[in-house]
Amino acid sequence: MERFFWSLKYEWTNHESYADLEEARLGIFKYIETFYNTTRLHQTLGYQSPNQFEAEYQLQTVA
């Protein structure tokens, strides 16, 4: 969990400025849903993105 918050802080919020709390919430939601959960490489997945890992897994289960 600590790694997630480190990533959020250094990969996203340090590069953004927010006008209010609602804008910050939307920005963090965007980070999680469009980058962290889909395209960011994860060590536990063999340095693949979740999308890549799932596609590879689907190919392995079909074969």
C-alpha positions in Angstrom: 0.0 0.0 0.0 2.9 2.4 0.7 4.1 1.9 -2.8 0.8 3.0 -4.2 0.8 6.3 -2.2 4.4 6.9 -3.2 3.5 6.4 -6.8 0.5 8.7 -6.5 2.5 11.4 -4.9 5.6 11.3 -7.2 4.1 10.2 -10.5 0.9 12.3 -10.4 0.2 14.9 -7.7 3.6 16.6 -7.7 3.0 17.5 -11.4 -0.6 18.8 -10.9 -2.2 21.7 -9.1 -5.8 21.6 -8.1 -8.2 24.5 -7.6 -10.4 22.7 -5.0 -11.0 19.4 -3.3 -13.4 18.1 -6.0 -10.8 18.7 -8.7 -8.2 16.8 -6.6 -10.6 13.9 -6.2 -11.3 13.7 -9.9 -7.6 14.0 -10.7 -6.7 11.1 -8.3 -9.6 9.0 -9.7 -8.2 9.6 -13.2 -4.7 8.5 -12.1 -6.0 5.3 -10.6 -8.5 4.3 -13.3 -6.6 5.4 -16.5 -3.0 4.9 -15.5 -2.3 3.0 -12.3 -4.8 0.2 -12.9 -4.3 -0.2 -16.6 -1.0 0.9 -18.1 1.5 1.3 -15.3 4.1 -1.5 -15.0 3.7 -3.6 -11.9 6.6 -5.5 -10.3 4.3 -8.3 -9.1 3.1 -8.9 -12.7 6.6 -9.4 -14.0 7.0 -5.7 -15.0 3.9 -5.8 -17.2 0.9 -3.6 -17.2 -2.3 -5.2 -15.9 -3.7 -5.0 -19.4 -0.7 -6.8 -20.8 -0.8 -9.4 -18.1 -4.5 -10.1 -18.6 -4.1 -10.4 -22.4 -1.2 -12.8 -21.9 -3.2 -14.8 -19.4 -6.1 -15.1 -21.7 -3.9 -16.4 -24.5 -2.4 -19.0 -22.1 -5.8 -20.2 -20.9 -7.2 -20.6 -24.4 -4.2 -22.7 -25.6 
